[in-house]
Amino acid sequence: MATRAQFENSNDIGVFSNLTNSYALVAIGGSENFYSVFEQELSDHIPVVHTSIAGCRFVGRVTVGNRRGLLVPNTCTDTELMHLRNSLPDSVVIQRVEERLSALGNCIVTNDHVALVHTDIDRETEDIISDVLGVEVFRQTIAGNALVGSYSKITNQGGLVHPRTSLEDLEELSSLLQIPLVAGTVNRGSDVIGAGLVVNDWCAFCGLDTTSTEISVVEGIFKLQGGNSSKIMNDMRSS
């Protein structure tokens, strides 16, 4: 199911958090209310790690990961890297990336199988994404925007993309990713999907302004309508 949340009066919770099938990252210094929303849904299944990156709280926009790995920018300090290594499951590989486009969360969107990346990303970074996250990598734009991480969100179940994505683009992206896609918005009409929504295979969190119609679209495309979360967890563990 999808839960509404707010980080210090900001609806852009995707800026301050990152969610995958094996861990969640949340920015330090937020209200207990924000953390409790995440921990209530997730703490039985996966660790919820409080962290900063380069001393800043926008962890969702500068990190990218899936259940196999986590990529952090080269501005991430040694202390933060050590804290992440100690807090995340042993199966998760953490890699610091030397990349000019250091807001990795804006430039890369990934699930456990496929990643879409900014068209100008380094060749070396592309190889690191492929190795660490164990995914196929494709250079793409979404509705003419190179910041694929800002304007889309994908899981292994489905994906939500910029509302102005054409039908041809939707079909092309859908066949590339091998998941169903829908064009939509969050936070009452915002097209910056990556900032307003964090989602994994069994739950989602979106900004407080998100309308019930938007939530029903999110729950529909990401297949979050109750009942199957424990089955997904069990399938993941067995895989």
N, C-alpha and C positions, 0 to 999 in steps of 0.2 A: 504494500500500500504506500501511497505518497503522503508525506507529512510536511506541513508548513513550518518554517522556522525563520528566525531573523537574527542577524549578528549585529548587535549594537545599533539598532534602527536601520540597518542596511538589509535590503532584500536580496542582495547579490551574494548568497551564501556559497555559491560555487567559487567565489574569489577567496573565501576564508576556509574552505574545506575541500577535501579530495576523498572520494569513496571508491573502493574496488571490492572484489569478492573476497579478498583475504585481509584487508585492513582499511582503516579510515584515518585520515589526517585532519586535525582541526587546529586552527590558529590559537596561540596562547593569548590570554588577556581578555577573552570574551566573557559574557555573563554566564553564570552557572545554568541559567535557563537554556541557553543555546546548547551547552554540553549535554545537559540531561536529556534533551530531545534525541540526540545522537545515541547516547549511552543506553537509553531505554530500549531503542530498537535494535542496537547492534551488539551490546556488550556480551550477550550470551553466545554470540557466534564468532566475532572478530575483534581484535584490539582497536580501541579508539585512542590514537596517539596525539597528545598535545605538543605542538612544535612550532618553531618559526624557521624561516629560511632567510639567511643573510640578515638576521635580526628583524625581519619584516613579517607581517602577518598574512600577506596575500599568498598563502601556501598553495591554494588551489590553482592559481594562475601560473606559478613557476615550476610546479612539479607535474609529472604525468606518470601513470603506472597502471598495471593490471595485477592479476593474482600472482604472477610470476616475478614481477620486478617493479622497481621504482627508479625513475630518473630525476635527478635534482640538478640545478644549474651550478656552474663553477663558482658562483658567489656564496654557495652554501658553506658554512664554516665547518671546521673539523669537529668542533664540539657538537654541532647540530647533527652532523653525519653519524657520529658515534652514538648519540641519543637515539636516532632512527634505527641504527643497526641493533641496538640493545632492545628496542621496543617492538620491532616488527618480527613476524615469524621467521624462523631460520630458512624456510624455503624461499623467502623473498630476497632477490638480489638487488642491492642498492648501488647505483652507479652515478658518479658525478660526470656531467657532460660539459665539455668545452665547446660552447656553441654561441655564435654571435647573436642569434635570436634566442635570448636567454629566458624569455617567458614561455617555457616549454608547454605549459597548460593551454596557452592561446594558440600555439603553432602545431600541436599534435592532438589527435583524438584517437583513442584505442579501446578495443575490448580484449578478450583473451586470445583472439585469433588474427585480427586485422587492424592495421593502423593507417589513418590518413594523416599526411603531414603537409606543412607549408611548402609551397613550390620552391622556395629559395633556401631550404635547409641544407646544411653541409652533407656531403656524401658520407663522411665518417660518422656523423650523427645518425644518419639513416641506418648504417650498419650496426651501430650500438643499439638502436631501437629494436632492430630485428633480433640481435643476439640476446639482449637482456630481457626483453618482454616476450620473446618467442613468437613474434607475429610477422605476417607479410606486410610490407610497407608500400603505400602508394602515394605519390604526390598529386594533390587534388585541390580544387577550390570549391567553395559552397556558395551558390548564388553570386558568383564573381568575387567572393571574399577569400583571400589567401589564409586568413586566420581561422582554420578549420576547427580548432579547439574552442574558439569563442562562439561559433555559430552552429555547433552541433553537439550532440551527446549520444554515444552509442553503448549498448551492452551486448551480451551474447544473444539477447532475446529480440532486440529491435533498436530503432534509433529515431531521434527527433532532430530535425534540421531547420534552418532559417526559413521563415514563412514565404519568402520570395523565391525559393528554389523552384525552378521550372520542372514540369513533369518529366521531360527527357533526362534532366540531371538526376531527378529522384530515381528514375529507373536504372540509370547508369550506375549511380552510387549503390543502389540496392543490390544489383547483380555483382558489383565489386565486393561488397561487404558480406553478401549472402545472408542478409537479414532484412525484414520488412522495415521501411522507413516512412515517416509522415512529416509533412511540413507543419510547424506550429509555433506557438509563443509560450512564454512564461511571464509571471509577474504583471498580469493584466496588460498584455500586448508587447512586452519587450522581446526583441528578436535576438538578444544576446543569450542564447540558450545555455551556453557553458557557464555563464556567471550566475544564472538564476536557478540552476538545477544540478544536483549531484545524485547519481543513481547507480545501483548495481543490479545483480540478477534477481534480488528478492525485495529490495525496498528503495524508496526514493525520498529525497528531501528537496523542497522548493521554497522560494521566497514567500513571505507572508501575504503579499499582494496577489499571488496566483489565484485565478478564479476557479470555481468548481468545474467549469467546462474545460479549462486547461488541464486541471488535475485528472479529469476523466480521460482526456487524450493521452496524457502521460501514463496513466495506469493501463490503458488499453494497449498502447504500442509496446510498452516494456513488460507486458503480461504480469502485472502486479496485483491483479484482483484476487487477493487472499487465497488461502488453501494450499497453494503449491510451494510456499516458501521452504517448508521443511523438506519437501521432496527435492527441491533444487540443492539445498544444503547437503543432503545425503548423496545426491548424484555427484556433486563436486568433490566430496570427500572420497567417494569410491573411485573417481577418475584420478 
